[in-house]
């Protein structure tokens, strides 16, 4: 049955303004005028700010702020640190990010303190672009003890994920797993899951997909597990872990905000529960994305809110890359009175790209249909940024 009322579809080209503020472009070489000479106290502040700005790429505002956390008396150690980082693939942008988060790293002993850690990370397979990306994502990573913290934590995680490849995958998802008290938190929360009957393979899946879920305080994690169980999720099923992942990632305030938006479109409590059980990841979407897509589906397309309950996976789709190109093609089919036997809009939106193009575009070979779809599919001018 064809039920598709398309009210408005306005695709506006956005003009991208590539304004370059050349005043922010700085020379990134170490100042030649400041070598390894200790400066008087009054000049050290100036040396610190200048080094942070010129050698590390911080803005003047951030350099002044960071100078309160580090006192550069000589450029010898900072130069050695930057040289080491660059020799292992750190670009200026990586250095800027790392120093902004932890200025004191500039005073570390490059050869005795930092180099052994970097070499260890590389020994487990963290190399190339992954190395600076992972190390810059956690300000305390390079400042933690290799012997007392990094190696024991890596060994602990590998006890579950088994391989270096899996370990790197976990780190890419969250470097918080290298933080303090990680082992204590994870063991406690994994024991909570086991006590509720969650199988170990499902716990491993949670570690691999969303490791930070296991870093909640034990009391908070227990509340999350109980809440998911009270919603009717069965602990032995994989959906239980997915529910725990969604709720633990979301946080109470954002959870309520997202739920409020969905219910403002006419969802009942049972509708919300049904949709969440069908697709737990809807509560991982941002508040903005949920609001924009619900408005587009209900107000602009004319879908019923119950259609999204029936297929909550719609809230995970990209407005620009999937929804608008397909809706545009469907609009042409309507306007030209082409045969439209049993078109289910929700079904067509939810199909994979390969299946959609095979089942829909091969049925409607009209050039305008193809043009409406292809032109927006490859458009580089997003309608709305989600």
Steps between C-alpha positions, in 0.01 A plus 500: 500500500638837403473748783737784455409863541801710421427855598823689451849416397729797484855426412705811535853528378728626772783735416803388694705788625864410502625806689861464598617708791859553403569673829474160667762344275822465695850386438528163669877483531662539839615853558865520409558779744417281800734209529577319822567808707319536831310828499426737788167447669336796326602375157411135558130578474568661163717203395232251602221679314718552193608137490146369545379727221786486250635148549181318603237689300277614785300817456619792712199461730562128552875556536444751782261260670739205462793706627339491844548122502855480372811713551752466217836612631694350211397371158729196518242253634204637301704485179591137572134413565381660177779334303406160642131548423565616145731206438207271582251661266352779712394792280482856632126459555564195719764685701269797546223272624727306734671805651168685540367213709820439697763777475724331758588232243751751361710461815508119489825318431456403136745208500444356848130566547319538169699294251460163684122552511474587132713198413275280713188631328660429164596150615134411554406631157407864565686653208460746216202738522355298790788590733451880518123465473478270802764674711349845442154387605600455864711768668640265765592217264866590452542617859385174660751252636595242238592232751235561766202602290518475121638147466278352779190665349582377150558149637169519687307600188675239285383239747152566358552614141791255441675667204690824445265579211199483732684704763568777248135490395396553863743790540368666185152493649607635837840574653324543834565129551858599582389733779537454872302228680396345169562141608303545821203659322490257209528189715224622733265586213571180309418305815170690520414391146592139578286509814202595282569211264676682214725254311872576474492525117249783533716673762794475259283659233434794734873539565571502128214731399464742792770445765421822685162351594687287752669802656193631680506487877378158620188651660405688184570199280278283722218752453543490122494120492190487718324763287565306180381181666180672620430606140463135415838429343620144550857491644594193296422675172736733317241779505549527877862608457396741225248656739763533772735658248243759393390601848848509654629715213207739501478617859176574685451863393557435128291182519204698629551776241502253212200312636309827545557594134376163377190511721424855386413348161228288655692198621362331808716337765433163339591643157834619635571167664410311183719722282793479742476121511501487121796735465687596818740725308233769455593623847863538396401750229543866591207707622533717188494207260190350663319834488594574137410155370171477689403841366598399147315169510181621668467868402656503152446148371167440666592168656321397815701488821393136522701435181817589689391276787458224245845566356714700748804423288393804294645720775848360433500596132677795342265774386731618222651176379197273510165650590484809274635327184244219533214733591585713194481194274167398656365851447573477126320165484195664658505809282525304173227251591735211442383155611541481875374164613533442873766762565584505869698815565634380834615178341675680215678736739619213716639290215874477446635706211556190286152360558330838450670565168421149381134493608404863444718658234477198269119518523487870421737561211370848429804733465351758736470241776861402458615862481309600816665215689853518363539879510428519870675174584832645389435857606780663697270769635332358810149613575531474875806398694429230751 
